[in-house]
Structure formats: structure tokens, C-alpha cells
Amino acid sequence: MSATSPAPEHRAKVSEREARQVAEAAREQDWRKPSFAKELFLGRFRLDLVHPHPMPPDEDAQRGEEFLAKLRDFCETKIDSARIEREAKIPDEVLIGLKELGALGMKIDTKYGGLGLTQVYYNKALALVGSANPAIGALLSAHQSIGVPQPLKIFGTQEQKDAFLPRCARTDITAFLLTEPDVGSDPARLATMAVPDGDDYVLDGVKLWTTNGVVADLLVVMARVPKSEGHKGGITAFVVEAAAEGVTVENRNAFMGLRGLENGVTRFHQVRVPAANRIGPEGAGLKIALTTLNTGRLSLPAMCVGAGKWCLKIAREWSAAREQWGKPVAYHEAVGSKISFIAATTFALEAVLDLSSQMADEDRNDIRIEAALAKLYGSEMACLMADELVQIRGGRGFETAESLAARGERAVPAEQILRDLRINRIFEGSTEIMHLLIAREAVDAHLKVAGDLIDPDKSLSDKAKAGAKAGGFYARWLPKLVAGPGQLPRSYAEFHPAGHADLSGHLRYVERNARKLARSTFYAMSRWQGKMETKQGFLGRIVDIGAELFAMSAACVRAELLRTTEDHGRQAYQLADVFCRQSRIRVEELFDRLWTNTDELDRKVVKGVLSGTYTWLEAGIVDPSGDGPWIADTALPGTPRPDVRRVLKEG
């Protein structure tokens, strides 16, 4: 089959509108708790929701610190990251050791055999183990953040918790299976089917990029239940035994980074799943997946924070040792600015992560936007920091650790961290999807009052009612965007203690620009109305501005916390000040690009590219790609493929 072969006929055909309706139905609709980030996008800087910085109870902190000490010893003595990179495999003894340590049950309640760590300490553990080897961090994260434990914790029955959580805490690795060869962030086209048959469901389909799927014992599988008498149908979540008859791991996938990742292709052929293994009602699968990710996404920025800390350590040590033109390269401004960026950004990422995690533990606030912003911002900034580290290291940054060691130098895996981090901009929602997801939440208040005005399917009477409702909302809301505490020179004075950098000015900047951000969003909705959702470039910049303002807020709040509780408060204030100054430059550029950009021209060029207008530009090369379809045909092969599922060997 050639690379230009059409998609097989059995693939689902779903309109753009149908896809949006499926996604909207799965979205959490209500806001029952306050949200700092939601208020920020509405132009309301609610510092009281995050300051004073929330703190964990002493007993939670003690339990967490005790486990971190054990985990650190394990990482230092049992994990050989170079071996994992070399063999593209996490050794059996490492996985078995993690089980014995209790690392599979970090977030599982102690009554089920877990460690019962808070989100804060779970993230600290992921940052630690991820610094030892990112593939291990990814395995533990996929198991607990989106695998069987988290959806069962929120949506499972007591019987399901009793049956599965003890296994998840100590012995069984789990995986989450949603993506298919032809289905990524558009689940309306999900093709895997679960057909009711007596007290069972019969599962058929193929899942792609099943992180942990090669070694998993239990799977969370999203499948479509057909609507029939007695069955509501829809996308539904199931717990499936990986060793069940008809489950085959057809391939262990290999990637540019995370070479130890146990990620594969899993086929289900006539797999019988007891109805008792269904999580929640039929049709609730996507809602379960999205709700699970609300806090589950915090695991990824945790590992980004760990990567930032490592990048800073290597940049510091190398830049002091390497001399050029009579002094260490760190003191040359071109290199020094990169080190400053890594240090300040690492401080801010940890501030965002710890603040969001502590709010998740307290459960006083709705953190769905905060967690999404942490994932988006962490994944983007970590890649930039790793890239800067490679640049600081020069040729040694491009050279592998194995090659460095072979010629007698320190085996620093700088190029590996760059490769390993790159997937984070795609994992658990790509940057582009995260922009759209956060933007949808950010404009939720507007759509609630004015959505019918821009809905082409609504009647004139519905639009009239919406117009009256919107008029009242905007009459109250818009005047509040004109002035605020950010224009008063003494606002947030507690953030300018004697002998420290002045952070109060940065918080005034956040307050002023939160209002500017809200005004910009309103202007855009007024201008584009129903076409707003197609302005993805604009929406992405709106979200990026919000992410910077959130990070600035978190950095200032964390600096004040460290000033009052630690010995290095002055240094924390300095880092927060530098980060905010760097962030403000990015914010100003993003605001400029809201209205001055090449979005319209880009769309024209894209049409030309796809229509073949510019194929002459591709002349003069050869394409080393192999033959085959762009998207694999998932029809059952004539000859079954061998099962490459990996079973761990004890002892």
C-alpha cells in the first residue's frame, strides 16, 4: 500500500459539529468552587485564593518526607539510567523493587495498602524518580495519575475499589487506553466497541500508544457501547485484565526519547469483560477521563520541575569549570542570560506546581484550569530550558553521555533530557489541544450568558432572551475592567519587605493585565462572534498570557512563603523578581501579537500547500521515508501477530 492510500472505509465519519458536541458533553459543566485561574481570565485578580500560600498538615509532610528519603536511596543505588537508555528497557529488578517500595501505591489510600501521599508529595516523588530516569517517572505517573487507581478513586464502586486498589497499590501495573491509530484528541470517532452480551461486554478494537501497556496487569479501556434496548450506549470506561483471552500486545513502540517506556499497540478481539468492571454508567467514559486528568495532569509538570532542577545543576557546574577568554563561560553575558533563565524558570515552575498541588489537596478550589496551565506551561518551558542547557554545553551537549564517558569525560546526558522532555508537549493533551481546552474554560462565563446569541441553530426568540441576559451581565462586568488595585502604587505592599526585591509591582502588573486580558477576550468575541472558535492562534495567545500571569502570581506567593519559613527568602525574592521581569517581556509580546500577526496570511499559505501550489519548493531532495499507509488499518490481520506483552521475572 502506498503512502497516499486512502483511509479504510470502516473508519468513522464524524462532522466537526458532532465532534464538538461529544467533547462539550464530556466537559465538566459547573463551577461549584472558586478558581483563581478562571477569575484571572475574567479580569479578576483574586490573590486571596492563593495567598497566604496553603500548607500541608505536619503529619502529611512527615509521611511524605520519610518516603522521599527511601525513594532517593533507591534511585541512587538501584537505578542505572545509562543502562535503561542503552537497553531501551527498565530492568525487571527495578520494577519489582519499586513495587516492594510501595511506589505503585503512592496516591492510594492506606486502607487499600497504599502510602496515602498527598498530591504535593506524590509530585515531589515523581520529580525525584523522573530525574533518575524519565521513563520510570512516566511509568509511575501513567499507572497512578491516569491508570486504574485514579478513575476508581473518583468514580468506582466500593466493590471495585476493594477488588482492584490493593492490587494497584502493591503488585499490578496499570495503563490507560483511549488513543487509537485514527483517533487522538477527537474521541467522537472512537472505533473500539464494547457490545453487551448477558452479564458481560464483548470488546473489539485496537489501541495505540498504550503507555505501560506492554507490562500492565490491569487496563482502563475506553470503548463505544452501541445504543440498544436497556443500554444508553456511548463511550464507556472499563477495567480489563491484561491477561484476559483475546488481549494481544502487537508491538512495543520505540521513540526518540523515553527509550525505556513500555508503550505499545494493544488489540482486543472478542474479549469478555464483566459488567461489574464497568466504571460509572454507560456513556460516562469521556467525562471520567477528563475529570481524572484534572489533577492527573499535575504529574507531568512535576517531572518538568525535576528536569529544570537538573538542568540548573549541570549548567552551574559546567559553566564554572569551562573557561573561555580568561574567565568561566558563566560570566559571559551570552551564556549567563541562559543560566538566569533556567534558574528563574525552575523557581516559577516549582511555584506553579506546588501551589496547584496544595490547592488540589485542600480541595477548596476548582483547579481544572490551574492544572491544565501547569501542564501547558511546564512542558513548554522545560523544553526551552533543556535546549538552553544543550547550547551552554556546546558540542558536549550534542554528544551522548556514552560517548563522553568513552573518551574520559563526565557522562552528562544533556541531549537525552532534550529528547525525553519533547514528548511532554504532546502527552496528555498536546500544546495545541491544551490551548483550546483552556480557552474553552476561560470563555465559559461568556458562553453561559451569550452563547445562544452566536449559535446558528437557536431561534430568534432564544437569541432575544440571550441578548437580554448578556446585556445585564456585561453592564455589571465591563465597568469593573476599567480600574483596579493594580493602578494604586501601594497595593500589595506586603510583597515589598525591607531588604528584599520589590514584588508588589509585579502583582500590580498581573492585576492590570488580567483586566486587559479580559477586555481583549471580550473585544474578540464581539468582533468574531461565532467564528471565535476558529481563531486558534488568537486563543492560544490568550491562554499563554494567562499562563504567564498565573506563573508570576505563583512565583511571588512562593517567594513570600519562603521568606517567612526558610533561610533563603531573600534569594527566593530575587529569583521571583527576575522571573517576573522575564515573564513581563513575554506578556507584552503576546499582547502585541493578539492583533498584529500573520494568522490570515498563514491560512492562505496552508491552502496553497495542501492544494499543491508550492510543490516546486520541495524539489531537490530525496525522501528517506518508507512505504505504507499514513494511518495503519486496524482490521484483524489474517495471521495473528505474536503477543509481545512483557511478564516480569521475580528473583
Long-range contacts (C-beta under 8 A, 24 or more apart in sequence): 1-627, 1-628, 1-629, 2-627, 3-625, 3-627, 3-628, 3-629, 3-630, 5-629, 5-630, 7-182, 7-631, 8-633, 8-635, 10-191, 10-635, 11-182, 11-189, 11-191, 12-188, 12-189, 12-190, 12-191, 14-186, 14-188, 14-189, 18-188, 19-186, 19-188, 19-189, 21-188, 22-187, 22-188, 22-235, 22-286, 23-187, 23-188, 23-286, 25-286, 25-287, 26-187, 26-235, 26-286, 26-287, 26-289, 26-290, 27-287, 27-290, 27-440, 28-287, 28-290, 28-291, 28-294, 28-368, 31-366, 31-444, 32-366, 33-363, 33-364, 33-365, 33-366, 34-364, 34-365, 34-366, 35-365, 35-366, 35-367, 35-368, 35-369, 35-370, 36-359, 36-365, 36-370, 36-550, 36-553, 37-367, 37-369, 37-370, 37-373, 37-546, 37-550, 38-366, 38-369, 38-441, 38-442, 38-444, 38-445, 40-510, 40-514, 40-517, 40-546, 40-549, 40-550, 40-553, 41-369, 41-441, 41-442, 41-443, 41-514, 41-517, 41-518, 41-521, 41-542, 41-546, 42-445, 42-477, 42-518, 43-477, 43-480, 43-481, 43-514, 43-515, 43-516, 43-517, 43-518, 43-519, 44-480, 44-514, 44-518, 45-484, 45-485, 45-486, 45-507, 45-510, 45-511, 45-514, 45-553, 47-492, 47-507, 47-553, 47-557, 49-365, 50-355, 50-359, 50-553, 50-554, 50-557, 51-557, 51-560, 52-557, 52-560, 52-561, 53-355, 53-358, 53-557, 53-558, 53-560, 53-561, 54-355, 54-358, 54-359, 54-361, 54-362, 55-358, 55-561, 56-118, 56-120, 56-121, 56-358, 56-361, 60-117, 60-118, 60-120, 60-121, 60-361, 61-121, 63-115, 63-116, 63-117, 63-121, 64-117, 64-118, 64-120, 64-121, 64-124, 64-125, 65-121, 67-102, 67-106, 67-115, 67-117, 67-121, 67-125, 68-121, 68-124, 68-125, 68-128, 70-101, 71-101, 71-103, 71-125, 71-128, 71-129, 72-128, 74-98, 74-101, 75-128, 75-129, 75-131, 75-132, 76-132, 79-129, 79-132, 79-133, 79-136, 81-132, 81-133, 81-413, 82-401, 82-402, 82-411, 82-413, 84-133, 84-135, 84-136, 84-259, 84-260, 85-133, 85-259, 85-260, 85-401, 85-402, 85-413, 85-416, 86-402, 87-260, 88-254, 88-259, 88-260, 89-260, 90-133, 90-135, 90-136, 90-139, 90-260, 90-262, 92-648, 92-649, 94-136, 95-139, 95-173, 95-215, 95-648, 96-648, 96-650, 98-136, 98-140, 99-170, 99-171, 102-169, 102-170, 103-129, 103-140, 104-140, 104-143, 104-144, 104-168, 104-169, 104-170, 104-171, 104-172, 104-173, 105-144, 105-149, 105-168, 105-169, 105-170, 106-140, 106-144, 107-144, 107-145, 107-149, 107-150, 107-153, 108-144, 108-149, 108-153, 108-165, 108-168, 108-169, 109-153, 109-165, 112-161, 112-162, 112-165, 112-166, 112-168, 112-169, 113-165, 113-166, 113-169, 113-170, 114-149, 114-165, 114-168, 114-169, 115-169, 118-357, 118-361, 119-295, 119-298, 119-357, 119-358, 119-360, 119-361, 120-354, 120-357, 120-358, 120-361, 122-299, 122-302, 122-357, 123-298, 123-299, 123-302, 123-305, 123-353, 123-354, 123-357, 124-302, 126-299, 126-302, 126-303, 126-306, 127-302, 127-303, 127-305, 127-306, 127-309, 128-306, 130-302, 130-303, 130-306, 130-307, 131-306, 131-307, 131-309, 131-310, 133-260, 134-257, 134-258, 134-303, 134-307, 134-417, 134-420, 134-421, 135-258, 135-259, 135-260, 135-261, 135-420, 136-260, 137-303, 137-306, 138-211, 138-258, 138-261, 138-303, 139-173, 139-211, 139-212, 139-215, 139-261, 139-262, 141-299, 141-300, 141-302, 141-303, 142-174, 142-175, 142-176, 142-211, 142-212, 143-168, 143-173, 143-174, 143-175, 143-212, 144-168, 144-299, 145-292, 145-295, 145-296, 145-297, 145-298, 145-299, 146-176, 146-220, 146-289, 146-292, 146-293, 146-296, 146-428, 147-173, 147-174, 147-175, 147-176, 147-212, 147-216, 147-218, 147-220, 148-172, 148-174, 148-218, 148-219, 148-220, 148-239, 149-174, 150-292, 150-295, 150-296, 151-220, 151-237, 151-279, 151-288, 151-289, 151-292, 152-239, 152-279, 154-288, 154-291, 154-292, 155-237, 155-279, 155-280, 155-284, 155-288, 155-291, 156-279, 159-276, 160-239, 160-276, 160-277, 160-279, 164-218, 164-239, 167-217, 167-218, 168-218, 171-217, 172-216, 172-217, 172-218, 173-212, 173-215, 173-216, 173-217, 173-218, 174-212, 174-216, 174-217, 174-218, 174-219, 174-220, 175-210, 175-211, 175-212, 175-213, 175-216, 175-218, 175-219, 175-220, 175-242, 176-211, 176-219, 176-220, 176-289, 177-207, 177-210, 177-213, 177-219, 177-220, 177-221, 177-222, 177-266, 178-207, 178-222, 178-289, 179-207, 179-208, 179-209, 179-210, 180-205, 180-206, 180-207, 180-208, 180-634, 181-206, 181-208, 181-631, 181-632, 181-634, 182-631, 182-634, 185-429, 185-430, 185-433, 187-222, 187-235, 187-286, 190-222, 190-223, 190-224, 190-235, 191-224, 191-634, 192-221, 192-222, 192-223, 192-224, 192-268, 193-223, 193-224, 193-225, 193-226, 194-223, 194-224, 194-225, 194-236, 194-238, 194-273, 195-225, 195-226, 196-225, 196-228, 196-230, 196-231, 196-275, 197-272, 199-274, 199-275, 200-272, 200-273, 200-274, 200-275, 201-225, 201-238, 201-272, 201-273, 201-275, 201-278, 202-270, 202-271, 202-272, 202-273, 203-238, 203-240, 203-246, 203-268, 203-270, 203-271, 203-272, 203-273, 204-268, 204-269, 204-270, 204-271, 205-267, 205-268, 205-634, 206-250, 206-265, 206-266, 206-267, 206-268, 206-634, 207-265, 207-266, 207-267, 207-268, 208-265, 209-253, 209-263, 210-249, 210-263, 210-264, 210-265, 210-266, 211-261, 211-262, 211-263, 212-262, 212-263, 213-242, 213-249, 213-262, 213-263, 213-264, 213-265, 213-266, 214-249, 214-252, 214-262, 214-263, 214-264, 214-644, 214-645, 214-646, 215-262, 215-645, 215-646, 215-648, 216-242, 216-262, 217-241, 217-242, 217-243, 218-242, 219-247, 219-266, 220-279, 221-268, 221-273, 222-285, 222-286, 222-289, 223-268, 223-285, 225-282, 225-283, 231-282, 232-281, 232-282, 232-283, 233-282, 233-283, 234-282, 234-283, 234-284, 234-285, 235-283, 235-285, 235-286, 236-278, 236-280, 236-281, 236-282, 236-283, 236-284, 236-285, 237-278, 237-279, 237-280, 237-284, 237-285, 237-288, 237-289, 238-273, 238-277, 238-278, 238-279, 239-273, 239-277, 239-279, 240-268, 240-271, 240-273, 240-277, 242-645, 244-271, 244-272, 244-273, 245-271, 245-272, 246-270, 246-271, 246-272, 247-271, 248-640, 248-641, 248-643, 248-645, 249-643, 249-644, 249-645, 250-641, 250-643, 250-644, 251-641, 251-644, 252-644, 252-646, 255-423, 256-419, 256-422, 257-416, 257-418, 257-419, 257-420, 257-421, 257-422, 257-423, 258-419, 258-420, 258-423, 262-646, 264-644, 267-634, 267-636, 267-641, 269-636, 293-371, 293-428, 293-429, 294-367, 294-368, 294-371, 295-360, 295-367, 295-371, 296-428, 297-371, 297-372, 297-374, 297-375, 297-428, 297-429, 298-353, 298-356, 298-357, 298-360, 298-371, 298-374, 298-375, 300-375, 300-378, 300-379, 300-424, 300-427, 300-428, 301-349, 301-352, 301-353, 301-374, 301-375, 301-377, 301-378, 301-379, 302-353, 302-357, 303-424, 304-349, 304-378, 304-379, 304-381, 304-382, 304-421, 304-424, 305-346, 305-349, 305-350, 305-353, 305-378, 307-382, 307-385, 307-386, 307-417, 307-420, 307-421, 308-342, 308-345, 308-346, 308-349, 308-350, 308-381, 308-382, 308-385, 309-346, 309-350, 310-417, 311-342, 311-346, 311-385, 311-386, 311-388, 311-389, 311-417, 312-339, 312-342, 312-343, 312-346, 314-389, 314-393, 314-412, 314-414, 315-339, 315-342, 315-388, 315-389, 315-392, 318-392, 318-393, 318-396, 318-412, 319-392, 329-392, 335-392, 338-388, 338-391, 338-392, 339-392, 340-578, 341-384, 341-385, 341-388, 341-582, 342-385, 342-388, 342-389, 343-575, 343-578, 344-575, 344-578, 344-579, 344-582, 345-381, 345-384, 345-385, 345-579, 345-582, 346-385, 347-555, 347-558, 347-572, 347-575, 347-576, 347-579, 348-381, 348-551, 348-552, 348-554, 348-555, 348-576, 348-579, 348-583, 349-377, 349-378, 349-381, 349-382, 349-551, 350-558, 351-551, 351-554, 351-555, 351-557, 351-558, 351-559, 351-576, 352-377, 352-378, 352-550, 352-551, 352-554, 352-555, 353-378, 354-558, 355-554, 355-557, 355-558, 356-554, 368-441, 369-438, 369-441, 369-442, 370-550, 372-429, 372-434, 372-437, 372-438, 372-441, 373-438, 373-543, 373-546, 373-547, 373-550, 375-428, 375-429, 375-434, 376-431, 376-434, 376-435, 376-438, 376-543, 376-547, 377-547, 377-548, 377-550, 377-551, 378-424, 379-421, 379-424, 379-425, 379-427, 379-431, 380-425, 380-431, 382-421, 382-424, 383-418, 383-421, 383-422, 383-424, 383-425, 386-414, 386-417, 386-418, 386-421, 387-418, 389-414, 389-417, 389-418, 390-414, 390-415, 390-418, 432-536, 432-540, 434-543, 435-536, 435-539, 435-540, 435-543, 435-544, 436-536, 436-539, 438-543, 438-546, 439-539, 439-540, 439-542, 439-543, 442-521, 442-542, 442-543, 442-546, 443-521, 443-525, 443-532, 445-473, 446-521, 446-522, 446-525, 449-473, 449-474, 450-525, 453-529, 454-529, 454-530, 454-532, 455-530, 456-530, 474-522, 478-522, 480-515, 481-515, 481-518, 481-519, 481-522, 482-515, 484-511, 484-512, 484-515, 485-511, 486-510, 486-511, 486-512, 486-513, 486-515, 487-512, 494-560, 495-556, 495-560, 497-563, 499-570, 500-563, 500-569, 500-570, 500-573, 501-573, 501-574, 501-576, 501-577, 502-577, 503-556, 503-559, 503-560, 503-573, 503-576, 503-577, 503-580, 506-552, 506-556, 506-576, 506-577, 506-580, 506-581, 506-584, 507-552, 507-553, 507-556, 509-552, 509-580, 509-584, 510-549, 510-552, 510-553, 513-545, 513-549, 513-587, 513-591, 514-549, 516-591, 517-542, 517-545, 517-546, 517-549, 520-591, 520-594, 524-594, 535-599, 537-597, 537-599, 537-602, 538-594, 538-599, 541-590, 541-593, 541-594, 542-594, 544-586, 544-590, 545-587, 545-590, 545-591, 548-583, 548-586, 548-587, 548-590, 549-587, 551-579, 551-583, 552-579, 552-580, 552-583, 552-584, 555-579, 555-580, 556-580
